[in-house]
Amino acid sequence: MWERREVAEVKDVLINLVALDDLLVLKRAAGRKVDLEDAALLEKFVWGRFENEIREELVQTVSAHPDFR
């Protein structure tokens, strides 16, 4: 997990952040109700964002095609 961490700088202080995939693993492994609920919400957010990116890319690809009118 350490190798996949994100590093952010806030007010000249470096902060290590767990990668999203690892956070989901940790939340599921904890097994507490609140952690499982958090993991489910994070997965919905990630998949929703991913679907939006795919949708936008598809629209751009189709719009750029010469036969698209």
Short mmCIF file of the C-alpha atoms (twelve columns), coordinates in Angstrom:
data_MODEL
# 
_entry.id   MODEL 
# 
loop_
_atom_site.group_PDB 
_atom_site.id 
_atom_site.type_symbol 
_atom_site.label_atom_id 
_atom_site.label_alt_id 
_atom_site.label_comp_id 
_atom_site.label_asym_id 
_atom_site.label_seq_id 
_atom_site.Cartn_x 
_atom_site.Cartn_y 
_atom_site.Cartn_z 
_atom_site.pdbx_PDB_model_num 
ATOM 1  C CA . MET A 1  0.000   0.000  0.000   1 
ATOM 2  C CA . TRP A 2  2.808   2.404  0.806   1 
ATOM 3  C CA . GLU A 3  4.081   2.303  -2.762  1 
ATOM 4  C CA . ARG A 4  0.652   3.278  -4.132  1 
ATOM 5  C CA . ARG A 5  0.049   6.175  -1.763  1 
ATOM 6  C CA . GLU A 6  -0.694  9.682  -2.976  1 
ATOM 7  C CA . VAL A 7  1.344   12.538 -1.562  1 
ATOM 8  C CA . ALA A 8  -0.277  15.944 -1.139  1 
ATOM 9  C CA . GLU A 9  1.185   19.175 0.122   1 
ATOM 10 C CA . VAL A 10 -0.922  21.291 2.447   1 
ATOM 11 C CA . LYS A 11 0.563   24.503 3.859   1 
ATOM 12 C CA . ASP A 12 4.103   23.293 3.127   1 
ATOM 13 C CA . VAL A 13 3.498   19.938 4.852   1 
ATOM 14 C CA . LEU A 14 3.635   16.690 2.867   1 
ATOM 15 C CA . ILE A 15 0.762   14.347 3.686   1 
ATOM 16 C CA . ASN A 16 0.600   10.663 2.710   1 
ATOM 17 C CA . LEU A 17 -2.837  9.577  1.505   1 
ATOM 18 C CA . VAL A 18 -3.960  6.014  0.981   1 
ATOM 19 C CA . ALA A 19 -4.802  5.185  -2.650  1 
ATOM 20 C CA . LEU A 20 -8.522  4.832  -3.292  1 
ATOM 21 C CA . ASP A 21 -8.315  1.137  -4.196  1 
ATOM 22 C CA . ASP A 22 -6.414  0.444  -0.983  1 
ATOM 23 C CA . LEU A 23 -8.896  2.478  1.041   1 
ATOM 24 C CA . LEU A 24 -11.703 0.305  -0.294  1 
ATOM 25 C CA . VAL A 25 -9.775  -2.832 0.685   1 
ATOM 26 C CA . LEU A 26 -9.152  -1.451 4.184   1 
ATOM 27 C CA . LYS A 27 -12.795 -0.433 4.650   1 
ATOM 28 C CA . ARG A 28 -14.027 -3.874 3.571   1 
ATOM 29 C CA . ALA A 29 -11.430 -5.658 5.716   1 
ATOM 30 C CA . ALA A 30 -12.473 -3.687 8.810   1 
ATOM 31 C CA . GLY A 31 -15.932 -5.145 8.349   1 
ATOM 32 C CA . ARG A 32 -17.696 -2.624 10.584  1 
ATOM 33 C CA . LYS A 33 -21.097 -1.485 9.380   1 
ATOM 34 C CA . VAL A 34 -19.944 2.114  8.959   1 
ATOM 35 C CA . ASP A 35 -16.859 1.030  6.978   1 
ATOM 36 C CA . LEU A 36 -18.900 -1.233 4.697   1 
ATOM 37 C CA . GLU A 37 -21.340 1.634  4.081   1 
ATOM 38 C CA . ASP A 38 -18.436 3.984  3.331   1 
ATOM 39 C CA . ALA A 39 -16.971 1.460  0.883   1 
ATOM 40 C CA . ALA A 40 -20.302 1.089  -0.919  1 
ATOM 41 C CA . LEU A 41 -20.653 4.874  -1.273  1 
ATOM 42 C CA . LEU A 42 -17.075 5.254  -2.506  1 
ATOM 43 C CA . GLU A 43 -17.601 2.513  -5.091  1 
ATOM 44 C CA . LYS A 44 -20.768 4.218  -6.355  1 
ATOM 45 C CA . PHE A 45 -18.880 7.503  -6.655  1 
ATOM 46 C CA . VAL A 46 -15.928 5.923  -8.464  1 
ATOM 47 C CA . TRP A 47 -18.118 3.951  -10.886 1 
ATOM 48 C CA . GLY A 48 -20.322 6.974  -11.543 1 
ATOM 49 C CA . ARG A 49 -17.287 9.111  -12.332 1 
ATOM 50 C CA . PHE A 50 -15.829 6.349  -14.517 1 
ATOM 51 C CA . GLU A 51 -19.100 5.988  -16.432 1 
ATOM 52 C CA . ASN A 52 -19.233 9.753  -16.988 1 
ATOM 53 C CA . GLU A 53 -15.675 9.767  -18.349 1 
ATOM 54 C CA . ILE A 54 -16.514 6.943  -20.763 1 
ATOM 55 C CA . ARG A 55 -19.707 8.707  -21.844 1 
ATOM 56 C CA . GLU A 56 -17.846 11.982 -22.478 1 
ATOM 57 C CA . GLU A 57 -15.105 10.219 -24.428 1 
ATOM 58 C CA . LEU A 58 -17.693 8.437  -26.564 1 
ATOM 59 C CA . VAL A 59 -19.526 11.696 -27.311 1 
ATOM 60 C CA . GLN A 60 -16.253 13.378 -28.297 1 
ATOM 61 C CA . THR A 61 -15.256 10.454 -30.523 1 
ATOM 62 C CA . VAL A 62 -18.617 10.317 -32.278 1 
ATOM 63 C CA . SER A 63 -18.797 14.100 -32.641 1 
ATOM 64 C CA . ALA A 64 -15.359 14.181 -34.260 1 
ATOM 65 C CA . HIS A 65 -16.276 11.535 -36.842 1 
ATOM 66 C CA . PRO A 66 -16.687 13.046 -40.338 1 
ATOM 67 C CA . ASP A 67 -19.979 11.226 -40.962 1 
ATOM 68 C CA . PHE A 68 -21.571 12.560 -37.773 1 
ATOM 69 C CA . ARG A 69 -24.114 15.275 -38.510 1 
# 
